[in-house]
Amino acid sequence: MKIMKIQPWLQSFRLKTLPLALSSTIIGTCLAAAENKFQWQVFGLTALTTILLQILSNMANDYGDFVNGKDTTERIGPKRMVQSGEITPNKMLIGIILIGILCSFSGFSLILLGTKGIDISNLWIFILLGIAAITAAIKYTVGKNPYGYRGLGDLFVFVFFGLVGVIGTFFLQTHIFHWDILLPASAIGFLSTGVLNMNNMRDYEADKNANKRTIVVALGLRKATYYHFILVIGALIMAIAYTLMNYESIWQWLFILSFPFLFLNLNKVLTYKNALQLYPELPRLSLASLMFAITFGIGLLL
């Protein structure tokens, strides 16, 4: 009787990506707490659902790139479990289905709890958003015409890990909506997209040769560098604008502590000589983005 190895599955989860995925939950929850509307049960289910969505996306990416022939020996990133033979395609597909079921159960529980006592139309809106999020996580590289191969990955990351993540988390705890919350939601969306952009800059040559048309492949490396600057600086501008519009305490500027780490990332993007040098920058940008989210959130509460 074979014993299932846990390590390959943990690697397919890409654990280093999970802290960044929680950034939208952190900011949305801190915005709710600043309104004295914090609900720990909703926060817990939101965090769980967000993590499961990120894991689902990572596993689907591992599976989809292999099935569509986009994983080649030119790749510089972390070892893929299906390509390496650590996990068979059929087993990975089963894993994707199981995580999808868990994600659906967690998400539906979150929606039921978060929309309790308000108009039922909100329930259906969030059910549709949940279905869209799960579909987007899978369809990034899975299927006959994945949107990740058509330069749409950046848009979906911005929408689901930025706008939907922050605004959804906030609304499910407060049952209210403020237009200015679009600013911190966009900030996290830009930073999350920046991480994807760095990933695609690192894989530029391999993606181009595999006919995987990411934004970076469409723009070229030089323009992709400018695009990266727009994403990171845009995130900082959004945070500053929100703080100026809602200024009450100097503590709200605490997120400025993350600026040096984000500027270091921009410097690396400007000065790197080969794609290998970008590899360690991805987790650093992820952690810098998480630091931004935490300090921004704490600043709201102090």
N, C-alpha and C positions, 0 to 999 in steps of 0.2 A: 504493500500500500504506500503510495507516494504521499509525502507530507508537503503541503503547499508552502512555498517560500514566501515570507512576508516582505522581505527587503525589496524585491522587484516591484511589488505593488506600491510600497511607500515611495519608491523612486518615480513611479508613474503618476503619483499624486502631486509631485513637484512641490514639496513642503515649503520651499523658500518663497513660493509665490503667494502663499496664504496670508501672511501678515499684510501685504499690500491690499489684498481683496477686502480686508476688514476695515480699511481706511474710511470707506463710505459709511459703514455702519457706525464707526466711532464718531464721525462728524455729525451724522444725522441724529444720533442719540444725544450728543452734547448740546446740539441745538434744541432738542426737545427738553432736556434737563434745564436749560437756561429759561425755558418757558414754564418750569415747574410741572412738567408733564411726563417725567421719566417713568417708564414701565419696564421693570427688570425682566418680566416674562417675555415681552415683545422683543426686548434687546437680545435676550438669549436665543430666541428662535430666529431672529434676523441674522445674528452672527453664524449660527449653525447652517442656515439656508445658504448664506453667502459663501461659506467655506465649501459646502457640498457643490454649489454651482461652479466654483473655481476648480475643484477636483474633477468634476464632470467635464469641464472644458479642457483641462489638461490631458485627461485620458482619451477624450475624443480626438484631440490634436495628435496624440501619439498614434492612435489607430488610423485616423483619416489620412495623415501624411504617408503612412506606410502603404495603405491600400491604394492610394492614388499615385504611388510611385514618386512622391516628392522627397522622401527621406533618402539621401545619398551619402556616400562616404565623404563628401565635401563639407558636410555640416560640422560646425565648430561647437555647437551647444552641448548640453548634457545628453548622455546616452539615452536613446529611445528604447523602450522596453520591447516593443513589437519588432522593430528593425533588428535589434540585437539578438532576438530569439529567446529572451528571458521570459516573455509572456507570449503565447500564441495569439494570433488574431481573433480566433473564436473565444478564447478565454477573456481577452480584453473587451470584446463586444459584450460578453455576459457581465463583466465588471461594470461597463458603462450603463447597461440596463439596470443593474442593482443600485448603482449610485443615483441614477435617474429616478428610480422609485423612491429612494430615501429622500431625495431632494424634493420630489412632488409631495410626499407626506409632510415633510417639515414645512415646506412653503404653504401648503393648504392649512396646516395648523396655525401658522403665523397669520395668515389672512383672516381666518375665522376669529382669532383672538383680537387682532388689531382693528377689525372693522365692527366689532361687537357694539351694538347700541347706536349705530349710525345708519344712514340710508343704505339700503341693500344694493343700490347701484355701485357703491364703492367696492362692495364685495366682488362684483362681476368685473369691474375695472381691474382690480388687483389679480383676479384669477387669470384674466387675459394677459396681463403683464407677466405673471408667473410662467404661463405657457410659452410666451414669447422669449423669456429669459432662458428657459430650459432648451427650447428649440435653437436659440442663438448659440448656446454653449456647445451644442452638438454639431450644428451645421457649419461651424467655422471652417472645418476641414473635412467633414464627413458628407458623403453623398456625391451625386453626379456633377453638381455645379456649386461647390462650396464658396461662400461669400468671401472667405479669407484669401482665396486665390484671385479675387477680383478687386482687391484694394479696399474692401469694405470693413475689414477687421477693426481699423481705427475708430470708425464711426460707431460700431456696435460696442466697443469697449467704453467709449466716451458716454454713450447713452446708458448702458446697463450698470457699469461700475462707477459712473459719475452721477448723472441726473437721477436715474431710477433708484440707485442705491441710497443716495443721501435724502432725496425728497420722499421716497417711499418709507424709509426708516423714520423720518421725522413725522410724516402724516399718520403712520400706523400707531404712533405713541401719543400724538397730540390731537388728531382729527381736524387739524387746521393746515392752511397753506399760506406762505408769504412769498411773494414774487422775488424778494431779495435773496431767498435761499438758493435761487438759481446760481448765485455767484460762488458760494463755497462748493456747491454741487459741481459746477463747471471746473473749479480749481482741481478737485480730486479727479474728475474726468480727464482733464488735460495731463495730469501727472501719470495716471494709469495708462493713457495713450502713449505718453513719453516712454514708459517702460517697454511697451510693445514696439515702439519705433526703434529703440535701441536694439531690441532682439532682432528686428528685421534688418537693421544696419549691419549687425554682426553676420547675419546669414545672407547678405546681399548677393554674393557671387553664387552660392548654392541655390538660392531661390530663383535667380535669373536663369541659371542653366536648367533648372527643373521646370521652367515656365510657370512659376508661382508668382503671380503679379501682385505683390504687396505695394503699398504706397511708396516704399523706398525704391523698389524696382521701377515703378512708374516715374518717379522724380529723378532718380540717380542719387548717388551718395552726397554730392555737394548740396543740392537743394534739400535733401533729407536732413542735412545738418542745420540748415536755416529753419526748416520745419520743426526740428527738435527744440531750437531756441524759442520759437513761437509758443510751443506747448508749455515749456517750463516757465518762461517769463509770463506767459498768459495766465498760468495758475497763480503766480504771485500777485499779479495785478488784480485778479478777481478777489483774492483774499484781502488785499489792501482796500479795495473799493467797498467790500462788505463791512470791514471794520470801520472805515470812515463814516459809512451810512448809519452804523449802529453803535457808535463809540460811547462807552460809559466808563471804562477803566483802562489804565495803562497796561494792565495784564492781558488785554486783548491782543497786544502786539507780541505776545510770547512766541508766536509762530515764526517770528523773524530769526529765532535761534536755528531754524532749519535752513536758512538761506545759504550759509557758507557751504554746506554739504551739497546743496543743489547747484551752486556756482562751481564747485569742484567737478561736478558731473559735466557741466557745460564746457568747462576747460578741457576735460578729457575728450569730449566729442570733437572739439576744435583741433586737438593736437595728436590724436592717436595715429599711428603709422600703419597698423594692420588690424584685421578684424579680431584677432586673438586678444588684443588689448581691451576690447569692449566686453569680453566675457565676464570679468569680475565686476564690471561697472553695473551690470543689471541688478544684482542683489543690493549693491550700494545705493542705487537710485531708488529701489523699492523701500529700503530702510529709511532713506532720507524723506521719501514721500509719507511713510508711516509716521515718522517723527513730526513732519508738518501737520498731519492730521491730529496727532495726539496733542501737540502744543497749541494748535488752533482750538481744539475742543476744550482743553484745560483753561485756556485764556477766556473762554466764554463763561466758565463757571466760577472763576476767582473774582 
